Amino acid sequence: MHQIKKALIHLLLCLLGALLLLQLFFLSQVLLMRYVDPESTSFQRSELIRLGLSQHPLRWSQRWVTGSKISTQLKRAVIVSEDDLFANHDGVQWGAIERAWKKNQSAPGHNTSIGLLQSTPSKSKIVGGSTITQQLAKNLFLSGERTFLRKGQEFLITLYLEALLPKKRILEIYLNSVEWGEGVFGADAAARHYFSTSAEFLTSAQAARLAVMLPRPKYFEKLPASPYLASRAELIEQRMPGAVLP
């Protein structure tokens, strides 16, 4: 019995040590991003593998641009659409998560085991409460699995990002990394793909349309004439002047 107890303690210490090392890895990677642009994200790498196995030839479009080369209109549109309190919160909008959870509980056919899902343009939406920082944390380092363990790690990485990076840098990395269609990543690639212009010269209407696409970019890429996309983009454009930028 003593040997079993000793072995269990040793196993527990090893697990705690591994967890600590993992957190130190994430911390070091986030700190590095203060000065160095990330070459890719975990989500991008998984998509590259998926597309490489399913498409011939592979379509991939991504080009990093500095924050000053991304239209202020797009920054406003994304904040209004995705995270209206981005400039002021500490990484998590607890009120939004609570509201999303309550709404999801009443949505027909929802599955409580998979957590909060992104919004869909349907009458029975499944809505999410993730901030821009949380979305970035997930895309940078984590898999697409929807488990409490992964969600817990997402919260920790969110705290690291908020503690170590300025808000402007978080937004810059997010806009350069987020998916905007099949093999289309980042604001500049999206601007060129959909409007044949650069991210710097997006109009307010174009920016609003791109922002609305974010929860389901592959879906809306195939439905450019979607009435939901048009009406939602018009609403976002109306609200953009009130957006608070970091």
N, C-alpha and C positions, 0 to 999 in steps of 0.2 A: 504493500500500500504506500509506503514511504517513497519507494522508487517511482511509482506512478505519479504521485503528487509532485515529486521533483521534476519529472519529465514534463508534466503539464505546465509547471511554472517556467521551465526553460522554453517551452513552445510559446507561451504567452509573451515572454520577454523578446523572443525572436520576432514575433508578429508585431509587437510594439516598436521594435527597432526598425523593422522593414517599413512600417507606417511613417516613422519619423524621417527615414531616409527619403521616402517618396515625397513628403512635404518639403523637405529641403531641396529636392530636385525642382519641384514646382516653383518654390520661392526663387531659386537661382535663375530659372528660365524667365520668370516675370521680371526680375530685376534687370536681366540682360536686355529685355525689350524696352527698357527705358532709353537705351542707347542704340540698339541694333534692331532693324526691321526683321520680323520673323519671316523665314523663307517659305513656310507653309504651315498649315494647321492640321490637326489630327483628322478633322472632317474632310479637308481637301485631299489628304493622302488616301483616305478610304474611298472617296469619290473617284480619284485617279485610278485606283485599282479596279473599281467597279466598271468604270467606263472603258478602261483598257481591255477588260475581259469581254465587254459586250458590244463595243463599237469598232468599226473599221472604215475609214481611219478615225482616230481619236480626235474629238473636238475639245480643245482646251484653250481658254482665254483668260489671262490674268496679267496685270501690270501694276506694280506698286507706284503710287504717286504720293507726294507729301500732302499733308493736310491743307496747306495753302493752295494746292492745285485741285482741291475738291470744292465744288460749288457750295457756297454758304446756303443756297436754296436747298441742296440735298441734305445738308446737315440739319437744317430746320425741319425738313419734311420727315426725316428718319426719327428725329426726337419726338415730333408730334405723334407720329404713327406708332412708334415702338416703345417710347419711354419718356413721357412728358416731363418727368421730374429728374431726368438724368443729371443735370448740372448741380442738383442739390442733395440727392440721396447718397447713402453710404454704400450703395451697391445692390441693395434689395429694397423693393417696395412691398412691405409686409401687407399693407392694406390691399394692394392689387392682387397679391397671392390669395388672401382671404376671400376677396370678391370672386376671383376665378374659381376657387375651390367650391364655393357655394353654388355658383352658376353651373359648374360641371356636374354637381350632384343631382341637379334637376334636369340635365340634358338626357334625352332618350338614348338608351344604348351605351351610356358612358361606362368606362371600365376603371374603377378606382385603383386597380393594381398598377396602372401605367402612369399615374400621376397627371400633371398638368400638361395639356397638349396645346399646340399652336392653334390660332383661330382659323376658321374656315368660313367661307361665304355661304353659309346655309342657315336655315331657320333654327336648327338645333345645334348651335355652335358649341364646340369644345374650346374654351378660351384659356390662355396662358397668362401668367403673371411675371414672367421673366424680364428683367431689365436688360439694357444693352450690355452691361458689364457681365451679367450672368450668361447671356448668349455667347459673348466672347470667350468666357471661361470654358464653356462646354465645347465650343468649336475648336479652341486652341489645343486642348489636351485630352478630351474625353470621348468615349464612344457614344453611339446613339441609344444605348440601352436606357430604359426608363425604370430605374430601381432607386430605392431609398439610399443605398450606399453611394451610387453615382451622384445623386442629388446632393448628398452631404459633402462629397468632394467638390462639387460645383460651388457650393456656398463658400468653402474654404478658399478656393482659387479666386473667387469673386472678391473676398476680403483682401487677398494678396494684391490683386490688381488695383483695388481702390487705395490700398495703403502705399504702394510703391510707384504707381504711375499717375501723372496728372490726368485730369478728365479729358483734356484735349488729345493726349496721347492714346487713351483708351478708345476714343471715338475715331481717331485716325487709323488705328489698327483694325478696328471693327469694320470700317467702311472699305478698307483695302482687302479684307479677308472674307466677308460674308458672301454667300452664294446668291446669284441673281439669275440663274437659269442652268440648263444642262451644260456643265463644263464652263460656266461663266462665273468668275469670282472677282469681286472688288468693284468699286465705283467706276473706275475708268473703263474696265472691260465691259461693264453693263452699259455705260453711256455710248460706247462705240458700237456695241452689239444691237442696241435697240434704237438709237437715234443718230448714229454716225457722227458723233461729236465726242469731245473729251469731257471728263468729269468736271473740269473747270468751267465749262460753258453751258452746263445744263440750265434750262429755264425752270421757272417755278412749277409749271405744269408737268414737265418731264420729270423733275425731281419728285413731285408728289406721286406720280405714277410708279416710279421705281420703288418708292417707300412702301406703297401699298402691296407691291409684289413680294416683299420680304418674307412674310410667314409661309408662302407657298410659291416660290419662284418658278419651279418646274411646271406647276399647274397653270399659272397665269401666262407663262411663256407660250403655251399651246393655245391659250384663249385670249388673244390680244383685244378682241372685241367684247370681252365680258362686261355686261352692264354694271355688275358689282364693282369691277375694277375702275370703271369710268366714274361712277357716282362717289365711290370712296375717295378716289384721287381728288375729285373736286372739293370734297369736304376737307381733306387734309390741306389742300392749297389755301383754302379760306382761313385755316387756323395757323398756318405757318408764320405769319408776322408776330404772333404771340409766343413763339418758341424761345426758350432761354438757352443760349449757347454757353458752353463752358469757356 
